[in-house]
Amino acid sequence: MRRTALACLVAALALPLLSACESAPRARAVKMGPVDTGAESVEAVRRQLQGSWELIQLILVAPGGARTPVEASGRLQYDEFGNLAMRGNITGSQQIDPGVLNLTGQVAIDPAAHSLRFRAISAASPDERRVDPQLDATRVRYYEFSGGLLTTTIKDGSGAPTAIATWKRVE
């Protein structure tokens, strides 16, 4: 008896849901703003950044401001989906982990601040997840294009540079 009453109650509650009308389509299209494609837009920066870049210089900056060039090699690749991959090796310093230039993830571009910020970082192995504090992946990278070169600068919390990498476009 209770099961029959419960089944009737569930059917009574479900009937209005099953017989409800479909919603009507929108009467008008939603207008969006124009896509900004000017020289200082996200799209313009993405086009400039897209492709492969070879590391030609890496400089570490000490807290006092002393700049130390470090022997390193590497490649940076940026694709049309916002993915940035760095693969490199530091050979000229015993104080820096040689795997710190291995980083892959999606980046968000802020053209007004000339900055790149990793939103999602992926690494295939624990070795690829190691990041030297001076090259910390969570820090913002500031970029500058000059001729065929790309310069990325990492700054600390006070705005002082900690590492500067110069990249040359690979054709």
N, C-alpha and C positions, 0 to 999 in steps of 0.2 A: 504494500500500500504506500509506504513512504517513498519507494523508488518511483512509482507511478506519479506521485505528487511532485517529486523532484524533477522528473522528466518533463512534466507539464509546465512547471515553473521555468525551466531552462528554455523550453520551446517558446513560451510566452515572451521571455526576455529577448530571445534571438530573432523572433519574427520581425520586429521593427527594423532591426539592423539589416536583415536580409532583403527587405523590401524597400529600403531607402533609395532615393533617386541618385543618379550620377551627378556630379557637379558639372556645371556648364563651362565650356571653354572660355578663356579670357576674351573680352570683346575687342580689345586692342592690344597691339604688341607693346612690350615694354621698351622704351627708348633708352639706349645706353649712350654714354659720352663717346666722343671719338677716341681712337687709340692714338696715344701720343707717340709719334715716331720722330720727333725733333732730335737735334744733336745731343741734348742732355736727358734723353728719355731712357727708360729701362731697356726698351727694344734696341735703341742705338748702341748702348753699351754691350748688350748681349751679342750683337752682330760684330762689334769690335773684338770682343773677347773670344768668340767662337773659333775653334781650331786648336792647333798644337803650338806650344811655346817651349823653347829650350832654355834652361837656366844658364845664364852666363856669369852671374855674380851673386854671392850671398854674403851679406855683412851682418854680423851680430853687434849689437850696441849694448855696452855695459851701462849699469845704472848711472855712472858718472858721465856718460856721453862718449866714452872712447869707442871708436869703431874698429872692429877686427874682421878683415876679410877671411873667409873660410873656403877652403877648396871643397867644391861640391859639384855634382852633376845632377840633372833632373829634367823631367818633362812635365808640363802642365797641359791638360786637355780640358776644353770646355765644349759641351755639346748643345744642341738646340733645345734640349729639355731642361736646362739649368743645372746639369750635373758637372761637377768639377773634379778632376782626378789629378793628383800629383804623385809622381813616382820619381824618387831620387835617392841619392846617397851622399853623405858627407864623408869625405876622405881625409881632410886636412886637419882634423882636430880630435884629440883623445877625450876632450871634455864634453863633446856633444854626441849623443846617440846617433849613429849613422843612419838609422831608420826614420828619423823625424820628418823627412820629406814625403813619406808615404801616407797619403790621405785621400779619401774619396767621399763625396757627398753632394747634396744639393746646396746651392748657394742662393741667397737673396741679395739682390743688387739694389743699392740706394744711390741713384745717380746724383742727388743733391749733395750728399756727403762724400761721394766718390769712394764708396765702401762696399765690401763683400762680406757677408756673414754666412757661415755654414749653418744650415737648418737641420740637416740630417747627415750624420757621419757614419760611413760604413767601413768596415775593415774585415778582411777574410781571416786574419790570424791575430793572436795576441801581440806579435811583433809589430804588426801594422797599426795597432791601437796605441803604441807608445808614442808620446808626443813630449818633446822637450818643453819646459815651461816658457822659454823665450819664443817658441814657435807654436804656442798653444792654439789648437784648432778652434777653441771657443771664442778666441779674441777676434775682433773685427780686423779685416785686412783692408787697408786703404790702397786704392789703385790710382795709377796715372799712366796714360798713354802718351808716348812721345816718339814720333816717327814710327819706326817698326818695333819699338820696345814697350814693354809693360813693366812697370815697377810696382811691387806690392810691399807695403810697409805694415808691420804689426806694431801696435802701440800698447803700452801698459795702461793701468787705470788712470794715471795722471796725464796721459796724452804723450808721454815720451816714447820715442821709437825703441823697440827691442830687437827687431830684425828687419832687414831690407833685402828683398830679392829682386833681381832684374832678369827679365825674360825676353828672349828674342823669338819672333814668330818663325815657325818652321813651315816652309812652303811645301 
